[in-house]
Amino acid sequence: MIRDIISVFRRRAPQVELTLVPTAVQGREAVAQIVRALQLADRQGFDALILARGGGSLEDLWCFNEEAVARAVAACATPIVSAVGHETDVSISDFVADVRAPTPSAAAELLAPNAGDLQQRLDGLRRRLVLRMRDQLLRERLRLEGVARRLRHPGERLRQQAQRLDDQDMRLRRAFERQLAVRHERLVRLETRLAAQHPGRTLALLRQKLDSLAARLPRAAREVLKDRRQRLEGLAQTLNVVSPLATLGRGYSILLDERGRAIRDAGQTQPGQRLKARLAEGELEVRVEDNHRTPVTLSLLD
């Protein structure tokens, strides 16, 4: 029975470490030893326990029907698989345990993860992870390209001019190659004229101009950011000036009726009516004593 369990674990999950807690499984001392073995195993912090015994007669298996053994199984915090006797043998321990297995080998198969299945699942998860990463990278790349297309960078015009210059240079070289075979003599004359106006000089000047513009680009970007930051601060100050909260902060309040509507005219109220006064910090419950409509002049310097 023990060899069957060890064999199953070696075949299906050789990485799992097994610990054998020996005890008598029949006889007068069997009940006490089984209880002590269960308590000892439960204190060791194992992932799971197998309560196993080979087949036998009803009398041989009777210790697994004892109340002390059943209570010890129920008291275990560690999950227990009961595998007592053959498939046709049933004991009280089978009903108390977390899981019943028909045989000790079946109990081992329940607890022993199949290494092949684990590897297959791991490979599947790895493939899914790779696909997710690729999809995420693709989405981020597309989003970045979209942002780059919308961004009007000063260097974009420089790159377009450089690309156009490269295209013209390529067309010129191809034209030279086509004319080389049929007009060799004319090419010699053109080389003499080309010496004074060689495209390389123009390329060098344009490259120098490109380097100069590239050096000016960071400074221009900083100036733009500085200007935008100043504009933002100005807008923030303007917003603070016209904000109702700033008005409340200077000591004013807003009167609201029971429906939450602002009171702009004394004629909107009735004596005895309850209103809500919203201040810069907190609110007040007020009652209208009178609703005189005589204008009141308030000093703006208060």
N, C-alpha and C positions, 0 to 999 in steps of 0.2 A: 504494500500500500504506500509506504514512504518512498520506495524506489519509483513507483509510478508517478508520484507528485514531482519528484526531482527530475525524472525523465522528461515530463511535460514542460517544466520550466526551462530545462537545458535546450529543448528543441524550439520552443516558441519565444522565450525571452531569457537568453543566457545572461543578460546584464542585471537581472533581478537577483538580489541577495536573499537567500533563504536562511531562517533560523529555526532549528528544531527544539521544541520544548517537550521532553519526554515525560510520560505519565502512564500510570496503569489505566487500562480501559475496561477492566472487568475485575470482579472480586470485591472484597470488603473495603479495601483501601482506595478503590478506584474513584469513588465520589469525591472524597476529600482531596485526593491528588489532582483530579480534573479541575476542581474549584481553585486550588492554589495555582495550578498552571495557567488558568485563564486570567487570574488576577495579576500574576507575574508578567504574562505577555502583554496585558493591557497597559501596564506601567512602562513598557519599553518604548512606546511611541511608534509601533509598526504601522504600516499603511493598511494592512488587513490581516485577519487571522483565519486559519482553516482548522476547524474542529473535525478531525477525521478518524475513522476507524474502519477496519476491514469487516467483511461480512461475518455473520455468526447467528446463533439461535437467539430467540427472544430473551432468554435468560442472560446470554452473554452481552446483549445490548441494553439490558435493563437500566444500567447506571445512567444512561443518557435520558431516561425518563424520570429521574429523581428531581424533586423540587429544588434542591440545593444547586444542582447543575444548571437547571433552567434559569434560576434567579441569577446565577453567576454569568450566564450568557447574556441575559437581558441587561445586566449592570455594566457590561463592557462598553466603553466609549468607542473602541476600535471596531470597525465593521467586521462581522464574522460570517463565514460561509460554513454551513453545517453539511458534512458529507459522512454520515454514519451508515455503515453497512452497504448493502446493495441497493439497486434502484427500488426494489419492492419494499425495503425496510423503511419504516417511518417511526420517528421518535419525537418526544416533546421538544427536544433541542432543535429539531428541524423547524418547528413552528416559532420558536423564540428567536432564532438566529435571523440576521438580516436577509440572507439568501440561503436556499436549500439547493444542494447539488445531489444528483442521483448517486454519484460515486466520487471517491477522492480524486480520480483523474479528471473528472468533469469539473470539480472545484478548482483544480489547478488551471484548467483551460479557461475558466471564467476570470481568474485573476491574472493570468499570464498574457500580456499583450503580444500579439503576433508581430515579430520584428519586421516581417515583410509588409504587413499592412501599415505599420507605423512609417516605414520608409516610403511606401507609396503615397501615404497621406502627406508626409513631409515634402516629397517631390511635387505633389499637386499644389500645396501651399506656396512652395517656392516659385512655381510657374505663375500662380496667380499674383504673387507679389511682384514678380518681374513685369508682368503685363500691366499691373496697376501703376508701377513706377514709370513704365514707358508711356502709358496714357497720360499720366500726370505731367511728365516732361513734355509730351507733345502739346498738351493744352497750354502749359506755361510758355512754350516756345511760340505758339500761335498768338497768345495774348501779348507776348513781348513784341512780336513782329507787328501786330496791329497798333500797339502803342508807338512803336518806332515809326510806322508810316504816318501816324497822325502828328508826331512831333516834328515841327519845322526847325530843324537844326541847321545852323549856318554852314556846318561842314558838308551838308548834303549837296548844296550847290557846287561846292568845290569838288566833291567826288564825281558829280555829273560831268563837270568840265574835264576832269581827268579822264573819265571813261570816254568822253567824246574825243579827246586828244589821242587816246590809245586806239580808238577805232580808225581815226584818220591816218594814224601812223601805220596800222595794219593794212589799210587799203592802199596806201602809198607803196608799201613793200611788195604787196601782191601785184600792183601795177608794174613795178620795176621787174618783177620776176617774169611777167607775161611779155614784156617788151624785150627782155634779155635775149630770147631765142631768135626773134625776127629782126630786131633792130639793134644789134650789138654796136654797130658803128655810131648810131645816134646816141646810144647810152654813154659812149666815151665822151662825146661832146657835152652831154648833160652833166657828167661828173665834174667836168671843168667848171661849169657854171654853178654847180651845186656846192662846190668847195667854199664859196663865199657866203652861201645861204644854206648851210647845212641844218637840217631839222634838229640835230642834237643841241645846237645853241638855243633854239626856241624851247626845246624840252628842258634844258637846264634853267632857263629863266622862269619858265612856268613852275618847275619844281621848287626853285628858290622862293617864288611868290607863294606857292602852296605851303612851304615850311613857315613862311612869315605869317600867313593867315592862321595856320594851325597853332602858332605860338600866341597869337592874339585872341584865339578862341576862348581859353579859360578866363582871361580878364574880362572879355565881353560878357561871358555867362555870369560872372560875379556881379558885374554892374547891373545886369538885368535883374538878378535876384535881389540886389540891394534896392533897386527902384521898386520892385514889386512889394518888398517887405515894408518900405516906407508908405506906399499906397495903402497897404493893408492896415498899418497902424493908424493912418489918417481916417480910414473908413471906420475902424473900431472906435476911435474917439468921437466921430460924428454920430455913430450909432448909440454910444453911451449918452450923448447930449440929448438926443430925441427919445430915448428909451423911457417908457412909463415908469420903470423901476427907479430911474434917476429922479424923476419928479417925486415919487413917493419918498425917496431918501432925503429930500429937502424939507420934509415935514408935512406934505400933502397926503390926502387919502382919497380913496374911491368908494362911493356909496353904491351898494348893490341891493336890489329888492329881493323878495323871497324867490323870484325866478332867476336870479343871477344877472338881471339887466342893470346897466349903469344908470344912476340918477343924474340927469343933467339939468333938470328944472325943478324948482320947489313945487310946481304945480303937479308933478308926478307923484307926490306923496300925500298922505292924509294924516292928520293928528292921531297919535297913538300907534301908528304903523311902525313895525319893527324892521330895521334895516341892518345891513352888515357893512362895517367900515373896514376896508382892506388897507393896511398900513405897509410901510416898507418891511416890517418884520411883525407878522402876526395879524390878527383880525379882532375887531370889536363888535359886539352886539349893541346897537343903539336903538332908541325909540324917539319918534318925532313928537315933540311937544307942540310946535306950531310950524306953519309952512309959509312964513312971510316971503314975499317975492321981491322985496326991496333989494336992489343990487348992493353987494358989499365989495368995497375996494380993498385989496390986499397988497401989502408992500412986497415987491420982488426981492427986497434986500433982507427980509427976515429969514 
